[in-house]
Amino acid sequence: MSGPFDDQASGSGGLVAADSAGDNAAPLSVSEISALLKRTVEDRFGFVRIKGELSGVKRAASGHVYCSLKDEGARIDGVMWRGTAQRLAFLPEDGIEVIATGKLTTYPGRSSYQIVIERMEIAGEGALLALLAKTKTRLEAEGLFANARPLPFLPATIGVVTSPTGAVIRDILHRLADRFPSRVIVWPVLVQGQGAAEQVARAVQGFSGLDAAHPDRPDLVIVARGGGSIEDLWSFNEEVVVRAIAGSTIPVISAVGHETDTTLADFAADMRAPTPTAAAELAVPVRADLAALIADLTHRKRRCALRPVALGRERLAARAERLPRAESLLAAPAQRLDDSGERLRRALADRAEVPRRRLGEVGGRLSLPLLRSRLDRAGARLDGAGRVLASLNPDSILQRGYVRVTGPDGRTLTTRVAAQAAGNLALHFGDGVLAVSADSGVTARKAPARAPRPPAPEQGKLL
């Protein structure tokens, strides 16, 4: 019967490890075998290129990028250190098919292997277009392509974001000089390669960030580049450029590539130009055309101002022709005036003849004795009226010792109460006036000289 330690005795393994006779292989620790595997993998796969679809892309706070590459049957983890990730020409996203270049290594902490990515490229133009469509859909959903603004009619200053050494800036300047010379400020940038997208975005943001009162703030910005492949134009598909253009406070014209080239910058801009030369044509009008338009408008304004005057003159002339002549208008009134003058002359003569006859009749009845008798009677009546007037004069009795009392207003006072109320009194005597007070005291004053009575008018002779 065998016991529990029979296997150990037979060499198949036992409870306690022991060296076997002739065995020179010492046991390895987990760290040691992991280190051996790491060296073996890194030596064997020190440079590999792996094609696969990105999955689980994650950017850590340190700047490193962690992801996985997968196909239909397998999956491998990948890591990209911060320095390499900053040099990427595109933004890695899930679902993009790429070719990753690097070396394989192991991660002892999880007993797994991974690729340390030193370079990552999109796997072909088809994958690049798929990434472009995916990015366009995402940015369009955010509303970055829906805020087109009208361009200024005649910008005083134009900002151009492009390479200062290419043919693009020369074409733009030449076209602007032909159409309408304008002030141009060039912000030089790279338009292709590493860092181009960041430079373009900073240039657009730099123009937009200028204060409204700054003398160099443009009224319009043109982002321009010549033609090229989709890889050459990829900087203008970067999200940083699209967001800078969409967020610009200045209207932007995108002129990237030729007529058939389309970038995401075209959708974010306020206006897309098929070529940089066309961008200059969209930016400013033709000066000669404006001058001709102004001259035409001036001529039309003058004609509009003079047309009512001409029409008024025509209407006045037409109406004047229909008016009757002045002689015909005045003929009837002149005839009536002559007739009335003749009738007035006869009427005056007839009216003077009647009084003349009556005067002759009356004069014939007058005689000198009759006139003298009538004059004597009239004189007698006049003398009687004078005597009555003299008898009614209140001062006529003052020579006989009477006194007439008057108040300050000259009215005659006839009662004691009225005299006492008047205060100051005037006593009229035959030889003058004495001023007294109703209370006490008297004041004498010389009587004013009486004006002589005017002589009776001399009776003229009737005949």
C-alpha positions as CSV (number, residue, x, y, z in Angstrom):
1,M,0.0,0.0,0.0
2,S,1.5,3.4,-1.0
3,G,1.6,6.5,1.2
4,P,1.2,10.2,0.5
5,F,4.9,10.7,0.1
6,D,5.4,8.0,-2.5
7,D,5.3,10.5,-5.4
8,Q,8.1,12.5,-3.9
9,A,10.2,9.5,-3.6
10,S,9.5,8.5,-7.2
11,G,10.5,12.1,-8.5
12,S,7.0,13.2,-9.8
13,G,6.9,16.0,-7.3
14,G,6.3,16.3,-3.6
15,L,5.2,18.5,-0.9
16,V,8.5,20.2,-0.4
17,A,10.7,21.3,-3.4
18,A,14.0,19.6,-3.6
19,D,16.8,19.6,-6.2
20,S,16.8,16.5,-8.4
21,A,20.0,14.7,-9.2
22,G,21.7,16.2,-12.2
23,D,19.2,19.3,-12.4
24,N,21.2,22.5,-12.9
25,A,18.2,24.8,-13.5
26,A,17.6,26.9,-10.5
27,P,14.0,28.1,-10.0
28,L,13.2,31.7,-11.3
29,S,11.1,34.3,-9.5
30,V,8.1,35.9,-11.2
31,S,10.0,39.2,-11.6
32,E,12.9,37.3,-13.2
33,I,10.8,35.5,-15.7
34,S,8.9,38.7,-16.5
35,A,12.2,40.5,-17.1
36,L,13.4,37.6,-19.3
37,L,10.1,37.8,-21.3
38,K,10.4,41.6,-21.6
39,R,14.0,41.3,-23.0
40,T,13.0,38.6,-25.3
41,V,10.0,40.5,-26.7
42,E,11.8,43.8,-27.0
43,D,14.8,42.1,-28.7
44,R,12.6,40.2,-31.1
45,F,10.0,42.9,-31.8
46,G,12.1,46.1,-31.4
47,F,10.5,47.6,-34.5
48,V,7.0,46.7,-35.7
49,R,4.2,48.3,-37.7
50,I,0.7,47.3,-36.7
51,K,-2.4,48.1,-38.6
52,G,-5.6,48.2,-36.7
53,E,-8.7,50.1,-35.5
54,L,-8.3,52.5,-32.5
55,S,-10.4,51.6,-29.5
56,G,-10.6,52.9,-26.0
57,V,-8.6,56.0,-26.7
58,K,-7.9,57.9,-23.5
59,R,-5.6,60.8,-22.8
60,A,-4.3,60.9,-19.2
61,A,-3.7,64.0,-17.2
62,S,0.1,63.5,-17.7
63,G,-0.4,63.9,-21.4
64,H,0.2,60.2,-22.3
65,V,-2.3,58.5,-24.6
66,Y,-3.5,55.0,-23.9
67,C,-5.5,53.0,-26.5
68,S,-6.0,49.6,-28.1
69,L,-5.5,48.3,-31.6
70,K,-7.9,45.7,-32.8
71,D,-9.0,43.8,-35.8
72,E,-11.5,40.9,-36.3
73,G,-9.6,38.4,-34.3
74,A,-7.2,40.0,-31.8
75,R,-6.5,43.0,-29.7
76,I,-3.3,44.6,-28.4
77,D,-2.9,47.5,-26.0
78,G,-0.8,50.5,-26.9
79,V,0.7,53.5,-25.1
80,M,2.0,56.8,-26.6
81,W,4.1,59.0,-24.4
82,R,3.3,62.7,-24.0
83,G,6.1,64.0,-26.3
84,T,5.0,61.7,-29.1
85,A,1.3,62.5,-28.6
86,Q,2.0,66.2,-29.0
87,R,3.6,65.6,-32.4
88,L,0.6,63.8,-33.8
89,A,-0.8,65.3,-37.0
90,F,-4.4,64.4,-36.1
91,L,-6.5,63.8,-33.0
92,P,-6.8,60.0,-32.3
93,E,-10.4,58.8,-31.9
94,D,-12.2,55.5,-31.5
95,G,-13.0,53.9,-34.8
96,I,-10.1,55.3,-36.8
97,E,-8.0,52.8,-38.7
98,V,-4.3,53.6,-38.2
99,I,-0.8,52.2,-38.7
100,A,1.1,52.4,-35.5
101,T,4.9,52.2,-35.5
102,G,6.9,51.3,-32.4
103,K,8.2,48.4,-30.3
104,L,6.6,45.7,-28.3
105,T,7.2,45.4,-24.6
106,T,5.6,43.7,-21.6
107,Y,3.9,45.1,-18.6
108,P,4.8,42.9,-15.7
109,G,2.2,44.4,-13.4
110,R,-0.6,42.7,-15.5
111,S,1.5,40.0,-17.3
112,S,0.5,41.5,-20.6
113,Y,2.3,42.9,-23.6
114,Q,1.7,46.2,-25.4
115,I,3.1,48.4,-28.1
116,V,4.9,51.6,-27.3
117,I,3.8,53.8,-30.2
118,E,6.4,56.1,-31.6
119,R,4.5,57.2,-34.7
120,M,0.9,56.9,-35.7
121,E,-0.6,57.5,-39.2
122,I,-4.0,57.1,-40.7
123,A,-4.2,53.9,-42.7
124,G,-4.9,55.2,-46.2
125,E,-6.9,58.0,-47.7
126,G,-10.2,56.1,-47.1
127,A,-9.6,56.1,-43.4
128,L,-8.6,59.8,-43.5
129,L,-11.9,60.7,-45.3
130,A,-13.8,58.6,-42.7
131,L,-12.1,60.6,-39.9
132,L,-12.9,63.8,-41.7
133,A,-16.6,62.9,-42.1
134,K,-16.8,61.8,-38.4
135,T,-15.2,65.1,-37.2
136,K,-17.5,67.1,-39.5
137,T,-20.6,65.4,-38.1
138,R,-19.5,66.0,-34.5
139,L,-18.6,69.7,-35.0
140,E,-21.7,70.3,-37.0
141,A,-23.8,68.9,-34.2
142,E,-22.2,71.5,-31.9
143,G,-23.4,74.3,-34.2
144,L,-20.0,75.5,-35.4
145,F,-21.1,75.6,-39.0
146,A,-24.3,77.5,-38.6
147,N,-23.3,81.1,-37.8
148,A,-22.4,82.7,-41.2
149,R,-22.3,86.5,-41.0
150,P,-22.4,89.0,-43.9
151,L,-19.1,90.3,-45.1
152,P,-18.3,94.1,-44.8
153,F,-19.0,95.9,-48.1
154,L,-15.7,97.8,-48.2
155,P,-13.2,96.7,-45.4
156,A,-10.6,99.4,-44.6
157,T,-8.1,96.8,-43.3
158,I,-7.9,93.1,-44.3
159,G,-6.0,90.5,-42.3
160,V,-4.5,87.5,-44.2
161,V,-3.4,84.3,-42.4
162,T,-1.1,82.4,-44.8
163,S,2.5,81.7,-45.6
164,P,4.5,84.9,-46.3
165,T,6.7,83.2,-48.9
166,G,4.2,81.4,-51.1
167,A,2.4,82.5,-54.3
168,V,-0.9,82.8,-52.3
169,I,-0.1,86.1,-50.7
170,R,1.2,87.6,-54.0
171,D,-2.0,86.6,-55.8
172,I,-4.2,88.1,-53.0
173,L,-2.2,91.4,-53.0
174,H,-2.2,91.7,-56.8
175,R,-5.9,91.1,-57.0
176,L,-6.7,93.6,-54.3
177,A,-4.5,96.2,-56.0
178,D,-6.4,95.7,-59.3
179,R,-9.9,95.8,-57.7
180,F,-9.7,98.2,-54.7
181,P,-6.3,99.0,-53.1
182,S,-6.7,98.2,-49.4
183,R,-4.5,98.0,-46.3
184,V,-3.4,94.4,-45.7
185,I,-1.9,92.9,-42.6
186,V,-0.3,89.5,-43.0
187,W,0.0,87.1,-40.1
188,P,2.7,84.6,-41.2
189,V,2.0,80.9,-40.4
190,L,2.9,77.4,-41.5
191,V,0.2,76.0,-43.8
192,Q,1.4,72.4,-43.7
193,G,3.1,70.0,-41.4
194,Q,3.7,69.7,-37.7
195,G,2.4,72.7,-35.7
196,A,0.6,74.4,-38.7
197,A,-2.9,74.0,-37.3
198,E,-1.9,75.6,-34.0
199,Q,-0.2,78.5,-35.8
200,V,-3.3,79.1,-37.9
201,A,-5.6,78.9,-34.9
202,R,-3.4,81.4,-32.9
203,A,-3.4,83.8,-35.9
204,V,-7.2,83.9,-36.2
205,Q,-7.6,84.2,-32.5
206,G,-4.9,87.0,-32.5
207,F,-6.8,89.1,-35.0
208,S,-10.1,88.4,-33.2
209,G,-8.6,89.3,-29.8
210,L,-7.6,92.9,-30.9
211,D,-9.6,95.6,-29.3
212,A,-12.2,97.3,-31.5
213,A,-10.3,100.6,-31.3
214,H,-6.9,99.0,-32.2
215,P,-5.5,100.5,-35.4
216,D,-4.4,97.1,-36.7
217,R,-7.7,95.3,-36.1
218,P,-8.9,94.1,-39.5
219,D,-12.5,94.4,-40.7
220,L,-12.1,91.1,-42.6
221,V,-9.8,88.0,-42.2
222,I,-8.8,85.7,-45.1
223,V,-7.4,82.3,-44.2
224,A,-5.6,81.1,-47.4
225,R,-3.5,78.3,-48.7
226,G,-2.7,76.9,-52.1
227,G,-3.8,73.5,-53.5
228,G,-2.5,70.1,-52.4
229,S,-3.4,66.6,-51.4
230,I,-5.8,65.9,-48.5
231,E,-2.7,65.2,-46.4
232,D,-1.3,68.6,-47.3
233,L,-4.5,70.4,-46.4
234,W,-5.2,68.4,-43.2
235,S,-4.1,71.2,-40.9
236,F,-7.3,73.1,-42.0
237,N,-9.4,70.1,-40.9
238,E,-8.0,70.2,-37.4
239,E,-10.5,70.9,-34.7
240,V,-8.4,73.7,-33.2
241,V,-8.5,75.6,-36.5
242,V,-12.3,75.0,-36.9
243,R,-13.1,76.3,-33.4
244,A,-10.8,79.4,-33.9
245,I,-12.6,80.4,-37.1
246,A,-16.1,79.7,-35.7
247,G,-15.3,81.7,-32.6
248,S,-13.8,84.7,-34.5
249,T,-15.4,88.1,-33.8
250,I,-14.3,89.2,-37.3
251,P,-15.9,87.8,-40.5
252,V,-13.6,85.1,-42.1
253,I,-13.2,84.0,-45.7
254,S,-11.7,80.6,-46.1
255,A,-9.6,80.1,-49.3
256,V,-7.9,76.8,-48.8
257,G,-6.9,74.8,-51.9
258,H,-8.4,74.8,-55.3
259,E,-12.1,74.7,-56.3
260,T,-12.5,71.0,-55.7
261,D,-10.7,71.0,-52.3
262,T,-12.9,71.2,-49.3
263,T,-11.9,71.5,-45.6
264,L,-13.7,71.9,-42.4
265,A,-12.4,75.4,-42.2
266,D,-14.6,76.2,-45.2
267,F,-17.7,75.2,-43.3
268,A,-16.7,77.2,-40.2
269,A,-15.9,80.4,-42.1
270,D,-18.5,83.0,-43.0
271,M,-17.7,82.7,-46.7
272,R,-15.8,80.0,-48.7
273,A,-13.7,81.1,-51.7
274,P,-12.8,78.5,-54.3
275,T,-9.2,80.0,-54.6
276,P,-7.2,82.7,-52.8
277,T,-7.6,85.0,-55.8
278,A,-11.4,84.6,-55.6
279,A,-11.1,85.4,-51.9
280,A,-9.7,88.8,-52.8
281,E,-12.5,89.3,-55.3
282,L,-15.1,88.5,-52.5
283,A,-13.4,90.8,-50.1
284,V,-13.6,94.1,-52.0
285,P,-15.7,95.5,-54.8
286,V,-14.2,96.9,-58.0
287,R,-13.3,100.6,-57.5
288,A,-14.0,101.5,-61.1
289,D,-17.4,99.9,-60.9
290,L,-18.2,101.9,-57.8
291,A,-17.1,105.1,-59.4
292,A,-19.3,104.4,-62.4
293,L,-22.2,103.5,-60.1
294,I,-21.8,106.7,-58.2
295,A,-21.6,108.7,-61.4
296,D,-24.8,107.0,-62.7
297,L,-26.6,107.6,-59.4
298,T,-25.5,111.2,-59.4
299,H,-26.8,111.6,-62.9
300,R,-30.1,109.9,-62.0
301,K,-30.4,112.1,-58.9
302,R,-29.9,115.2,-61.0
303,R,-32.5,114.0,-63.5
304,C,-34.9,113.2,-60.8
305,A,-34.4,116.7,-59.3
306,L,-34.9,118.5,-62.6
307,R,-37.7,116.3,-64.0
308,P,-40.4,117.9,-61.8
309,V,-39.2,121.4,-62.9
310,A,-39.3,120.4,-66.5
311,L,-42.8,118.9,-66.1
312,G,-44.0,122.0,-64.3
313,R,-42.7,124.2,-67.1
314,E,-44.4,122.0,-69.7
315,R,-47.7,122.2,-67.8
316,L,-47.4,125.9,-67.3
317,A,-46.8,126.5,-71.0
318,A,-49.7,124.3,-71.9
319,R,-52.0,126.1,-69.5
320,A,-50.7,129.5,-70.6
321,E,-51.6,128.7,-74.2
322,R,-55.1,128.0,-73.2
323,L,-55.5,131.3,-71.3
324,P,-57.4,134.2,-73.1
325,R,-55.5,137.3,-74.2
326,A,-55.3,140.2,-71.8
327,E,-57.1,142.5,-74.2
328,S,-60.1,140.2,-74.4
329,L,-60.2,139.8,-70.6
330,L,-60.1,143.6,-70.0
331,A,-62.4,144.7,-72.9
332,A,-65.8,144.1,-71.2
333,P,-64.6,145.7,-67.8
334,A,-63.2,148.7,-69.7
335,Q,-66.4,149.2,-71.5
336,R,-68.4,149.0,-68.3
337,L,-66.0,151.5,-66.7
338,D,-66.5,153.9,-69.5
339,D,-70.3,153.5,-69.4
340,S,-70.3,154.0,-65.6
341,G,-68.0,157.1,-65.9
342,E,-70.4,158.7,-68.4
343,R,-73.4,157.9,-66.2
344,L,-71.7,159.3,-63.1
345,R,-70.8,162.5,-64.9
346,R,-74.4,163.0,-66.0
347,A,-75.7,162.1,-62.5
348,L,-73.4,164.7,-60.8
349,A,-74.5,167.4,-63.2
350,D,-78.2,166.6,-62.6
351,R,-77.7,166.4,-58.9
352,A,-76.1,169.9,-58.8
353,E,-78.8,171.4,-61.0
354,V,-81.6,170.7,-58.5
355,P,-80.0,172.6,-55.5
356,R,-78.9,175.3,-57.8
357,R,-82.6,175.9,-58.8
358,R,-83.8,175.7,-55.2
359,L,-81.1,178.2,-54.1
360,G,-82.2,180.6,-56.8
361,E,-85.8,180.3,-55.7
362,V,-85.0,180.9,-52.0
363,G,-82.6,183.7,-52.8
364,G,-85.3,185.4,-54.7
365,R,-87.6,185.4,-51.6
366,L,-84.9,186.9,-49.3
367,S,-84.8,190.7,-48.6
368,L,-82.6,193.0,-46.3
369,P,-85.3,194.1,-43.9
370,L,-86.4,190.5,-43.3
371,L,-82.9,189.4,-42.6
372,R,-82.3,192.2,-40.1
373,S,-85.5,191.5,-38.2
374,R,-84.4,187.9,-37.8
375,L,-81.0,188.9,-36.6
376,D,-82.4,191.3,-34.0
377,R,-84.7,188.5,-32.6
378,A,-81.8,186.1,-32.4
379,G,-79.6,188.7,-30.6
380,A,-82.4,189.4,-28.0
381,R,-82.7,185.7,-27.3
382,L,-78.9,185.4,-26.8
383,D,-78.8,188.4,-24.3
384,G,-81.6,186.8,-22.3
385,A,-79.7,183.5,-22.1
386,G,-76.6,185.4,-20.9
387,R,-78.6,187.1,-18.1
388,V,-80.0,183.8,-16.9
389,L,-76.5,182.2,-16.9
390,A,-75.1,185.0,-14.8
391,S,-78.0,184.7,-12.3
392,L,-77.3,181.0,-11.9
393,N,-73.6,181.4,-11.2
394,P,-73.0,180.6,-7.5
395,D,-70.1,183.0,-7.2
396,S,-72.2,186.0,-8.3
397,I,-73.6,186.5,-4.8
398,L,-70.2,186.4,-3.1
399,Q,-70.0,190.2,-3.4
400,R,-72.9,190.4,-1.2
401,G,-71.2,188.7,1.7
402,Y,-72.0,185.1,1.0
403,V,-69.3,182.4,1.2
404,R,-69.0,179.2,-0.8
405,V,-67.3,176.2,0.8
406,T,-65.5,173.6,-1.2
407,G,-63.6,170.4,-0.3
408,P,-60.2,169.2,-1.4
409,D,-61.8,167.9,-4.6
410,G,-63.3,171.3,-5.5
411,R,-66.9,170.2,-4.9
412,T,-69.2,172.6,-3.1
413,L,-70.2,171.5,0.4
414,T,-73.6,172.4,1.6
415,T,-73.8,170.7,5.1
416,R,-71.8,170.8,8.3
417,V,-71.3,167.0,8.3
418,A,-69.8,167.1,4.8
419,A,-67.5,170.0,5.8
420,Q,-66.3,168.2,8.9
421,A,-65.6,165.0,7.0
422,A,-63.7,166.9,4.3
423,G,-61.1,168.1,6.7
424,N,-59.3,170.8,4.6
425,L,-61.8,173.4,3.3
426,A,-61.6,176.3,0.9
427,L,-63.8,179.4,1.7
428,H,-64.5,181.3,-1.4
429,F,-65.1,185.1,-0.8
430,G,-65.8,187.9,-3.1
431,D,-62.2,189.0,-3.0
432,G,-60.4,185.6,-2.8
433,V,-60.2,182.1,-1.2
434,L,-59.3,181.2,2.4
435,A,-58.0,177.7,3.1
436,V,-59.1,176.5,6.6
437,S,-59.1,173.2,8.4
438,A,-62.3,171.7,9.8
439,D,-60.5,171.1,13.2
440,S,-58.5,174.3,13.7
441,G,-56.5,177.0,12.0
442,V,-56.9,179.0,8.8
443,T,-54.6,179.6,6.0
444,A,-55.1,182.6,3.7
445,R,-54.1,182.6,0.1
446,K,-54.4,185.1,-2.6
447,A,-57.4,184.6,-4.9
448,P,-56.4,183.7,-8.3
449,A,-57.0,186.2,-11.0
450,R,-60.2,185.6,-12.8
451,A,-59.9,185.0,-16.5
452,P,-61.6,187.7,-18.4
453,R,-64.8,186.7,-20.1
454,P,-64.3,186.2,-23.8
455,P,-66.0,188.8,-25.9
456,A,-69.0,187.8,-27.8
457,P,-68.2,186.8,-31.4
458,E,-68.7,189.5,-33.9
459,Q,-71.8,189.1,-35.9
460,G,-70.8,188.9,-39.5
461,K,-72.7,190.3,-42.3
462,L,-75.1,188.1,-44.0
463,L,-75.3,190.1,-47.2
